[in-house]
């Protein structure tokens, strides 16, 4: 089998899917890309048994065939080659010879029949949405997922579908993010949990433009198709916690601050906080917000004050500064509203300006004040 491909476009496509491959795999073949050539089209597949990604690009080829090529050496060589056509010659023992303008490189491939088969997309329900809507939903929720494998349901993003829209929810029990889209219409009411890794891969492989992408799902898998890129992943088989009961319905006090000023102040003050809790105490009275952090073990202390708008009784409440900083990064408006009630009840953070088709709500649990 022989085909000719552009080195730069091959590298670009391979980088989209290389993240699927784990550093320490169970089976050696999982360290390979599967190359499939048919009618001037090259399809490349990568898998870790849970997630499968495939990309397609145009090549010059007269033959049809398949081969598995070790991913690391192929990527390392492509990164160091200037843009040029590369000729791939594959012999019947899966030996691969790559010819460039000035060089010849040999790699031993593997038998493609040993490459794991993809999950079949049987009994799927499908709907379409703009690529930008999915990428935004992932970006605004993924950071709040848990890394605790003992609670698998929280290690992914919960997708809730109905005819009125789509909402994505993520929580790690200390904070929660709910992102709603009203411009996505799903065929029926349904829900599933998508693991963190495939969502991260989608975020980097798919451009956040207005192209339509198709999501299909069945009881075990999610399939995403966008142009020449496809992904399938196993869904998390667990019950997502009943997050609705956690969201307070009555938080009467409202604090409005400039997002960038608040985020910068948190970054500066949290340097002096205890490294295990990242605790920053907020004291709010009138139009002034004071931020204070201390680490008693090292006698570190940091204090700042800033202007704010506040309706409510004077309040002192403490939060994990890292959580607040990450939440503020997920909002795009200049100002944010923080709804509060007592020092022991969750605070709700919302952007002041939201697009009519989207709604973002973020919740963060307070920390016990060090008195």
Secondary structure, 3 states (H helix, E strand, C coil): CEEEEEHHHHHHHHHHHHHHCCCCCCCHHHHEEEEEEECCEEEEEEECCCEEEEEEEECEECCCEEEEEEHHHHHHHHHCCCCCEEEEEECCCCEEEEECCCCEEEEECECHHHCCCCCCCCCCEEEEEEHHHHHHHHHHHHHHCCCCCCCHHHHEEEEEEECCEEEEEEECCCEEEEEEECCCCCCCCEEEEEEHHHHHHHHHHCCCCCCEEEEEECCCEEEEEECCEEEEEEECCCCCCCHHHCCCCCCCEEEEEEHHHHHHHHHHHHCCCCCCCCEEEEEEECCEEEEEEEEHHHCEEEEEEEECEEECCCEEEEEEHHHHHHHHHCCCCCEEEEEECCCCCCEEEEECCCCCCEEEEEEECCECCCC
